[in-house]
Amino acid sequence: MPQIRTSKDNLSQSLAQINQASRDLEDAQPEEIIRYAYDLLGDDLTVTCSFSDAVLAHVATTAVPGIEIVLLDTQFLFAETHWYATELRNKFNLNLHIMEPLVQSENLWQTNIEGCCAARKVEPLQRLLSDKTGWVTGVRRADAETRAMTPVMAYDIVRNVIKVNPLATMSDDDIALYERIHELPEHPLVDKGYSSIGCWPCTRPVEGDEDKRSGRWAGQDKIECGLHV
C-alpha cells in the first residue's frame, strides 16, 4: 500500500496515494477495508451509521471491536430508528455515540428542506469530523445513479478527511446475503415498505417498482441530504 500522510494538516498532499489505496482495495472485503483504515488512522477514524440496516455497524465493529460508531440524531428520526440503534448496540456491543444538532426547535422541514438538512445533518457532521482524519460511511454504488462512481476511499476536500466507503461495491443482493449469513435483525420499518429510511417528515414508503430512494424527500427536487455531496 502507498504511504499516506495522516495529519489533518497534510492530508491533501496525499491525494495520489489515497487514490492508489482505493484502487488497491477495490476487491477487498469490507472488514479488510476498515481494518486498513484503522491501522492507518487509529482512533482518528469514526463511523457514521444511519441505522436503516445493521450491515455497516456490524462490519465495522467486527473489523475493529470498540470502533466509534456515531448516529447523527436529527431529532426527527423515526422512533423505530432509535429503538433499532439501541437494539444493535446491546446485541453487538457497539461503541455507539449520538451526535445532536445545535438547533433544537426550528421546524425548517416545513419551509426550507435544504436548510433543515444543513442544520440537522451537515453541521453536526462537520463538528464530528473537525478533529478526525478518517470517516467511514455506508454509501454504496447501488444506492442511486448519483453514487454509481463511489470510490472505496477518497479525500474529502470539503471536510479535510479520508472518506472510507467499505460497502461501495456491494450490491443489494450482497447486502441481503450478509444479513442472512450473520442473522442481522431488520429495521422494523422495512416490512412496512420503507426501503430508505431518513427523517419522519421527509420519508414515505415506496410502492411497486419505484426506485428504493424515491420515498426520500418525495415531491421535492432533492435526492441527497448533503452529507455525501
PyMOL commands that set and color helices and strands:
alter all, ss='L'
color gray80, all
select helices_A, chain A and resi 11-24+30-44+55-63+79-92+108-110+113-129+141-143+145-147+172-181+190-192+200-202
alter helices_A, ss='H'
color red, helices_A
select strands_A, chain A and resi 45-48+68-72+95-99+134-136+153-156+161-164
alter strands_A, ss='S'
color yellow, strands_A
deselect
rebuild
show_as cartoon
